[in-house]
Amino acid sequence: MTDDIKRYWNAHIHDLQMTQHPIGTRAFFDDLDAYRFDKLRYLPHLVDFDGFCGQSVLEVGCGIGTDLVRFARGGARGTGVDLSETAIDLAQRNVELHGVGDRVTLRVEDGEALPFDANEFDCVYAHGVIQYAADPVRLVAECYRVLKPGGQGLFMVYNRVSWLNALSKVMRVDLEHADAPVLRKYSIPEFRALLGQAGFRDGRIIPERFPVQSRLHGGWKGALYNTCFVGTFNALPRPLVRRFGWHLMALCRK
Ligand SMILES: C[S@@+](CC[C@H](N)C(=O)[O-])C[C@H]1O[C@@H](n2cnc3c(N)ncnc32)[C@H](O)[C@@H]1O
């Protein structure tokens, strides 16, 4: 299974369709950063990228390194691992182009068997990774093991009971990476249990990621979504609909 997952992510760069620039150029990385932080407006509010200055941050499943660049720019010593060689090569290029190559170490590794000592990192971050892993229990247990006591775990998985999951079923539009070898969704209690089982405590799980205009989907479905759905959903009182956010962000401690 892990080989299939590696093969898939070697062939698929997350959000690649959001840029016209050649892969690996500064403009390519800047486009994907701009797209990500427009779509994930919540992220800099929940993750203090500048708050780990002088501390060690491990990102598991770092992809092309977009968030790792932010941690490193904030002064953190970053380590990024990913199963995919393509992702790690691009992440290396990304950190060098952003002038933070000296603060970041990147390695092709399996997050389910991390090659680090116990209690090594101040923060472990995995955004959009657990749900694509062969064995999420092992991956979360490894994140816990390498985190220092008192250290912060920051994780994001997809919410099964969410507007996007429901909409994709009603409109018969596949979710992104629906063709990946593994794609899981969690309810809030299931995600809480997964983290608790590894030992994480003080966990706050915050549903986020509400509808924003899509450049991904065209045709009448895309038009209906952009002209009606986004505005209507966002007009609903957020406290009422928060639990249906597509992303479940967990902020917890070892
Ligand atoms: C949807 S991408 C997310 C990338 C990045 N975290 C982001 O938010 O843009 C999922 C990533 O998880 C990685 N991944 C999946 N299983 C993994 C594992 N067991 N160990 C390390 N990385 C893994 C994939 O290679 C892929 O780069």
The ligand as an SDF file (V2000), in Angstrom:
LIG
                    3D

 27 29  0  0  0  0  0  0  0  0999 V2000
   -2.5390   16.4070    0.0040 C   0  0  0  0  0  0  0  0  0  0  0  0
   -0.7870   16.3260    0.1060 S   0  0  0  0  0  0  0  0  0  0  0  0
   -0.5180   17.5570    1.3610 C   0  0  0  0  0  0  0  0  0  0  0  0
    0.8420   18.1700    1.2480 C   0  0  0  0  0  0  0  0  0  0  0  0
    1.0480   19.3410    2.2350 C   0  0  0  0  0  0  0  0  0  0  0  0
    1.0000   18.9110    3.6110 N   0  0  0  0  0  0  0  0  0  0  0  0
    0.0180   20.4120    1.9680 C   0  0  0  0  0  0  0  0  0  0  0  0
   -0.8340   20.6570    2.8380 O   0  0  0  0  0  0  0  0  0  0  0  0
    0.0700   21.0080    0.8860 O   0  0  0  0  0  0  0  0  0  0  0  0
   -0.4870   14.8170    1.0230 C   0  0  0  0  0  0  0  0  0  0  0  0
    1.0020   14.5320    1.2320 C   0  0  0  0  0  0  0  0  0  0  0  0
    1.1350   13.5040    2.2170 O   0  0  0  0  0  0  0  0  0  0  0  0
    2.2460   12.7050    1.8480 C   0  0  0  0  0  0  0  0  0  0  0  0
    2.1690   11.4240    2.5570 N   0  0  0  0  0  0  0  0  0  0  0  0
    1.1630   10.4920    2.5270 C   0  0  0  0  0  0  0  0  0  0  0  0
    1.4650    9.4560    3.3320 N   0  0  0  0  0  0  0  0  0  0  0  0
    2.6560    9.7440    3.9100 C   0  0  0  0  0  0  0  0  0  0  0  0
    3.5070    9.0710    4.8310 C   0  0  0  0  0  0  0  0  0  0  0  0
    3.2000    7.8730    5.3340 N   0  0  0  0  0  0  0  0  0  0  0  0
    4.6680    9.6540    5.1850 N   0  0  0  0  0  0  0  0  0  0  0  0
    5.0270   10.8580    4.6870 C   0  0  0  0  0  0  0  0  0  0  0  0
    4.2670   11.5470    3.8070 N   0  0  0  0  0  0  0  0  0  0  0  0
    3.1180   10.9950    3.4170 C   0  0  0  0  0  0  0  0  0  0  0  0
    2.1160   12.6020    0.3410 C   0  0  0  0  0  0  0  0  0  0  0  0
    3.2920   12.1770   -0.2720 O   0  0  0  0  0  0  0  0  0  0  0  0
    1.6990   14.0320   -0.0190 C   0  0  0  0  0  0  0  0  0  0  0  0
    2.8310   14.8400   -0.3010 O   0  0  0  0  0  0  0  0  0  0  0  0
  1  2  1  0
  2  3  1  0
  2 10  1  0
  3  4  1  0
  4  5  1  0
  5  6  1  0
  5  7  1  0
  7  8  2  0
  7  9  1  0
 10 11  1  0
 11 12  1  0
 11 26  1  0
 12 13  1  0
 13 14  1  0
 13 24  1  0
 14 15  1  0
 14 23  1  0
 15 16  2  0
 16 17  1  0
 17 18  1  0
 17 23  2  0
 18 19  1  0
 18 20  2  0
 20 21  1  0
 21 22  2  0
 22 23  1  0
 24 25  1  0
 24 26  1  0
 26 27  1  0
M  CHG  2   2   1   9  -1
M  END
$$$$
